[in-house]
Amino acid sequence: MVEDDPSAIRSIALSPADAVDAYVYGRENPGEAVLRVTPPFHGRMRARIHVYHVDDAELTGAVHLSPATVIADDVLAAYPDLESALAEADDDPAADDRLRDRHADAIAEWRTRARDAIVDSIVLETDDGTHRVELKTLG
């Protein structure tokens, strides 16, 4: 196999904290955070968090895993949404502060739940079609 062919990958090790941090970053900040796997590719690889404003995967040959693909769908759906809570609040600034505090607590609880909700495998898109790889959590 060619060293830049992601179909050589059988498993990807990743930190659940990196996956959760990447997902939250993408929800709360401009730019995008992914889990990045860089060539040369071989059977067992390691994904690390990578933040960017311009996608360089085509140039570098890296594989970018969306954090939304590695965290279970039911946990993603339960992500606490501050904007809708603030929209429902009255114009009382103290109420906004209380909502923000509760939101911060809810995010902390969600992060704990999400770190335990990493899926067992994902599908990579390759030149030859789809390729399933196992995910191995670190830590």
C-alpha positions, 0 to 999 in steps of 0.5 A: 500500500502507498503510504498516503493511502488511508485505506491502510488504516485499521484503527485510530487511537484518539483521546476522548477529551480531544474529541469532546474539545474539538466538538465544543470548539466548533460549536462555540468558536469561529473556525473548525476543530477536527481530529487529524490523522497525518501520513504516512498511513499504516495499520494503527494511527493516532488522531490529534486535535487540529484547529483551522480556518482554511482546510489544508487536508488536500495539500497535506494528505491528512485525514480530518475526522469530524468530532461529530462522527466519533461521538454517539448521536444521542449525546450530540443531540443532547448538547446544551444550547445557550442561545435558545435558553437566553432567547426564552429568558426575560430582559433581566441581566441577573437572569442571563447570568444565572442561565450562563452559569447553569449552561456552563454546568450543563456543558461540564456534565455533557463533556463527561457524558460525551467522553464516555460516548466514543463510537467503536468505528467510523467510515473513511472515504478513500479513492477506492470507496468507503473504508471502516476503521476501529476507534481506540480510546486513549486514557 
